[in-house]
């Protein structure tokens, strides 16, 4: 069942462009999952962006004070929304 539910095994030519971010220190989901997914996207020529931040636990959401307790704030991770906006604008030619 694990193979069937692994996202890298679900990538097809119809998979939409994908923005990924992960933290290398995530103790719940290994960063390798995002690396495998990015590799599968690349194999299918699906546009993607992958950003791996060195620190931060699992479930940081926006990474800023809107969704994270003060003790878990991460200035680097908090930038992902801005990075994604730039990527999307470039992808869409805006």
N, C-alpha and C positions, 0 to 999 in steps of 0.2 A: 504493500500500500504506500510505503514511503516514496518509492520511485514514481508512482502514479500521481502523487500530490506534490512532488518537487517542481517548483515553477519553471526551472530551466528545461524541464522535459515537456512543457506546455507551449513553448515559443513556436510560433509558425510565421509564415509570411504575412499573416493578417494581424499579428500582434502590433499594437500601436506604439509610436515612439514613447520612450520611457525615461523618466528621471528617477534615479536611485541615489539614496544617501544612506550611509551606515556609519557606525562607529567601530573602530577596531577593538575597543574595550567592551563592547556589548557582551554581557555575560549570559544572555538568554538565547540570542540568535547569532551563530558564528558569521563573521564577516565573509567567510568563504561562500555563503549562500548568495550574497550579492555579486561576488566575483563570478560565480557559475552562471548566474542569470545574465550578467553583462556579456559573458562569453557566448551564451546562446543567442542573445540579441545580435551580437556582432556576426555570428555565423549566418544568420538570416538577413543580414544587412538592414536591420531595424535601427533607426537613429536612437541613440541613448546618451545619457550623461550619467556618470558614476562619480560620486564624491564620498571619500572615506575620511572621516574625521578621527583623529587619534584617540580622543577621550570622550567619555559619556556612556551612560548606561542605556538600557533598553527603554523604549516608550517615551522618548523625549518630545515627541510631537513637534511643535514649532520650535522647541529649544529655547524659548524665551519666557518671560514672566507671565505670558498669557496661559501657558499650559504646564509650566514646570515650577516646582517649589524652589525658593531662593537657594537652598543648599545644592540643588542640581542644575542651576543655570550654567549654560555653556556658551560662551560668546562665539566660538567657532561654529558650533552646530546651529546657533540662532541665525546664521547667515544663509541657511539653505533656501529659504523662501525667496530671497532676493536673487540668489544664484539661479534658482529654477525659473524665475520670471525672465531673466535675461536669456536663458536657454530657450524658453518657449517663444519669446519674441523673435529670436534668430531663426528658430525652426520654422515659424510661421511667416517669416519675412516681414515682420512689422517694424 
